[in-house]
Amino acid sequence: MTTSARAAVLETQDGPFELRDIEIEDPRADEVLVRMVATGICATDAHVRAQRMVTPLPVVLGHEGAGVVERVGAAVTTVEPGDHVVLSYHSCGRCKPCMSSHPAYCDNAWAANFAGARLDGSNGLHVAQGAEPHGHFFGQSSFSTYALTHQRNTIKVPRDLPLEVMAPLGCGLQTGAGAVLKALAVPAGASLAVFGVGAVGLAAVMAAGVAGATTVVAVDVDAGRLELARDLGATHTVNPGRVEDLTGALRAIEERGLEYVLDTSGRAENLDAGVGALAHLGQFGFVAFHEGAGAVIDAGRLSVGQSLRGIVQGDAVSSLLINELAQLYRAGRFPIDRLLSFYDFSDINTAFEDAGSGRATKAILRFMSPG
């Protein structure tokens, strides 16, 4: 038995998404079939579209899904039909990082999230004619009216919270908030600078307020985003395009330096400026530098206890952090809705254009109302 679905398929590098009819296999013992309500568009989707991150084509992308459970496999115990769920990254559950509560650093992360197949190499997506699209992107491929997921990355959330708002918690907002609350564990009273205040950076700014940081500096070249960052809790803003010395501008805010710096931009120059602004024992976390980005630092500049840390998915255990953030949203302390712009699923190409140009901070595709 299969389920008919309508999916946005990426056929070629940098090409448009094309809506195609597909068939999705019934869930295996540990899988879940989810009727999609909404899904976010993330920079990682754009990187794969451009093949800066290589996933085989054609493919159904999407990895910030939210929807309603339709069917579950025989071994699934965490969700049941009718549950509202948010979909997150996938992991094997068997390696040392997974077994030690760090599944974001799974030894099999590439195969689980980017190979376009299940971990055993099979593909649950099929078409009647033409090349079959690869699926299982981040264990979900949520640019589709239905998604075949795994119980490890299918997170039950409260039914009274809007799924179209919950969707981006699965990756981008989890990454920014988790970087502050989990990976760096920013304590109350600390100082933090966030380089790049798109969706990930704004989530970090909001999380810094939750953590009780007393100095929160938003750094970006976009004046509108800096204004939004201040509305969401930043105590200071810096536009690098308007200062001659970014390190100096940051040290003018905190003379002894910043205790924490988080880069979400991937701009190599921010590594130099951020390390220069670190206090003794300061930590520099980054989520977006890629191999070949040219982000290089002299190790001698970290001689007074500073450290660099690469962060994936906020080092979050999704089933825990997503629900923590959902409760913070309910309490008005993590206003996700301030970041969102909504599009019909059929307008996916327009949504990508707006996300890429900065017209949308976080673009959300909507499928249908939850039942």
N, C-alpha and C positions, 0 to 999 in steps of 0.2 A: 504494500500500500504506500502511496505517496501523497503529498499535499501540493496542490497547485499554488504558485506564488508569482508575483510580479517583481522583478529585480532590476536594479540599475547596474548594468554590466559595463565594466571598463574593458574595451577591446584592445586598445593600442596605447602606447606611451603618449601622455599629454592629450589623449583624445577625449571626446565627450562621453558622458555616461549615456548608455542606450537602454531604454526600458525593454525587457524581454520576459517572455513567459518561461518559467522554469518549473521543475518538479523537485520536491525535497523529500528525501527518504524519511520513513518513520523513525522516531528516536530509537537508538540502541539502548541497552540496559542502563547506561550512565548518562544518557542525553535527554534533552528537553526541547520540545517544539514550542516556540513562542510566537504569538500573533503580535506583530509590531504596532506600537502606537506612535513612537517618535524615536528619532536617533540624531545625535549630534554629528557635526562635521568637525574633524580634528586635523591638525597640521600633519599628522602621520598619514592620513588618507591622501592628502595632497602630495606628500613626499613619495608615496608609492605610485600615485598617478604619474608623477614625473620620473619614476624609476630611480630616484635617489636612494630609495630603500627598495630592494629588489624582491618582489613577489611575482610569481608567474602569472602571465596574462593568457586569455581573458580571466577576469576575476570579479567577484562581488565583494566590494569593500564594506566599510562601516564597522565601527567598534565602540560606539557609545549608545547602544540600543536600550530601549525600555518598552515593555509590553506586558501582555497577559499570557500566562501559561496555558497552552492548548492541550498538550499531551506530555506525559513523562514516561521514561523507560522504567523497566521493572525494578531496577536497583536504586532509583532516585528516592531519597528520603528528605531532601531539604526543601522541596517545593512540590505543589500539587496543582492540578488544573484550576484555573480561576485566580491564582495568586498574581499579584502585580510584582514585576521584577525589573531590576536594572542589570544590564549585561556589562561585564568588565573584561579585563585581559584573562588569558588562559595560561595554565601552567600544568606540569605533568603530575604533581602531587607525590612524586616518588624520590626525587633527588634530595641532596643534603640541604640546599637553600629552602626548598618547599617544606621539608620535614622540620626545619628550624624556624618556621613562621616568617620566611622571607621569600614568598613565591614570586615576587616581581623579579628576582634574580635567578629564576629557575635555570638549571643547566640546559634545559631543552626549550628555552624561551623562543628561539627563532622558529623551530619546528612547530611549536604550539600556536604561534601567532602569525607568522609570515609565510609559511610554506604553501598555503592554499589548500591544505588537506588536513585530515585527522592525523593524530600522532602515528597511527599505523599506516599512513600514506593513502588511505582511501578518501573518496570525495562523495558527500551525500547530496550534491546538486547535479541535476541532469536536465537535458533539453532534448526535444524531439528531433531537431535538425541543427546542424552547424556544430561548431566547437563548444564543448561543454565548459562552462565557466568554473574556475577554481572557487572553492568556498572555504568555510571555517576560518576566515580572517579574524584573528583574535578570538578564535573559538566561537564566532557568531555570524559574520557577514551580514550586518544589520541593514544594509541598503536594499531591503527586500520586505515584502509584506509579511513574510514569515521568516524566522531564523531558527536554525538547528544549533543548539548550544549544548554545553556540558554542565553538569550540575556544579562543577567547581567554579564556573564563572557566571552563574545565574543567581542573582542576589535578591531575595524577597525583601520588599519594602512596604511600608504602610499603605493601605488602600486609599486613604483619604488625601494623600499627597499627589499632586498632578504629575503624571508620568512624563509629560512633555518638558517639565522643569527638572525632574529627576535624571533624565537621560544623560546629560554631560558629566554626571558624577562618575560614570564608568571609566573615564580616562582623564580628560584634561583637568577637570576640577579636582578630582582625586589626586592627580599629580601635584598640582600647586599646593593644595591644602595639606596633603600628606608630607610634602617636602618640609613644611614648617612644623607641623604637629608631630610627625613621626620620625622622618629621617634626620632632620637637624634638631628636633625636639627643642625648639626655641622656648626658653622659660619666661615667666612673668618678669617684667622690668628690663628685658633685653632690648638691644638695638638691632635693626634688620634693614637692609636695602634690598629691593627687588628690581632687578634689571629686566625690563620688558613687561608691560602690563596689558598684555592681551588676556585671553581667558585664563590661562594657567597662572600668569602673574597676578591677576586680580583675585583669583582664588587664594593665592599666597597672602596677599594683603589682608583679605578678610580673615584668613586663618590666624594671621599675626595678632589681630584684634582679639580673637578667641583665646589665644595663648596669653594675652596680657602684655605683649611687647609695648614699651612706652615710646620708642622711636621707630617709626616705620617710614622708610624713604622709598618712594616710587620713582623709577628712572625710565624715561621713555621720550621719544622724539615727537609723539603725537599729543598735542595739547588737550584734545578731547578726552583721551584715555587718562591722562594725568588728572584732569578734573574729576573724572569718575572714580579714580583711585582715591582721591582725597575724600570724596563722598562716602567711599566704602571703608575708610579708616586710616589712610595714609596720613601721617602727621607732617610730612614734607614731600615736595616733589622737585625733581631736577630734570631739566631738558638738556641732554648732552649737546644738542645743536646750538645752545645758547650760552655755553660756558667754555672757556678756553682750556680748563684743566678739570676733568671730571673727578679725579681723585681728590683734588684740592676742594672742590665743591662739596664732596661728601664729608671730608674731614672738617670742613667749616661747620657742619651740622653736629658731628661727634668728634671732638678734638682728638681724643685718644684712639679713634677709629671705631669701626662698626664691629660688633661681635659676630654678626652673621650677614652673609651676602648670598643671595640666590639669583642665579642667572637663568632666565627662561628664553632668552633671545637667540642664543647661539652665535652671537657676534664676538669674534675673537678679541676685539679691542676691549670688551667688557671684562675679560679675564684679567688683563693687565690693570685696568682701572680698579676693579674690585679687590684684587689682592693688595694693591697699593693703599686701599682704604681700610683694610682689616686691622683690627686691634690685635694686641698680643693674645694668643690662644684663639683667635677668631677662626671661623669656619666658612669656607666658600663652597656652596653647593651648586651644581649645575644639572640641568635636565635636557639641554638641547645641543651641546657640542657634539659634532659627528667627526669621524675619522676624515682627515683631510681638511678640516675647517681652519687649520692654522692657529689654533688656540694653544700657545706654548708659553710657559713661564719658567724663569730661572729658579731652580729649587732653593737657591740661597736666599730668596725673598720670603721663604717660609721658615726662617730660622728661629723664630720666637714662638714656636708652638702652634702656628697656624696650620690649617689642613685644607685639602681639596677633596671634595666628594662628589662622584657621579651618582645621580639619583634617577631611578626608574620607577614610575607609577607611585611616587611618594613613599616607596618602601611599604606600601599599604597591604594589609590583609583586607581585601575588598569587602568581604562579608561583614567586617567590623566597621571600617571607616565610612563606607557608603551610608550605613545606617546612622552613624554618629553625625555625619553632615546633614542627612535628612532631618534629624531631630533639631539640629542647629537652625536649619532653614525654617522649620515649624516655629521655632522660638524667635524668629526675626534676626538671628545673629549671623546668618550666612545667606544673604539675599541673592540667590542664584538668578532670580528672574530679572535682575537689573542688567544682566549681561546678554540676554537672549534675544535673537531675532528669528521669527518663524516663517517657514516656507512649506508649501505643499510638496509632497514627495516628487511629483512630476516636474517640479521646478529645481531639481537637484543641480543642474548646471549653472543656473543663476545663483543659487546659494553658494556654490564653490567660488564663483566670480566675486561675490560680495565678501566672502570670508577672506579670499586672497588679497583683495584690495583694501581691506580694513573697514569696509562699510558695515560689516557685521562683526561684532566681537566674538560671539558664539552663535553660529547658524544651526538651527534645529529643523529637521525635516519632520513633518507630521503626516501620519498615514490615516488614522481613523480614531474615533473616540473609544476609550476602553469600555468593554462590556462586563 
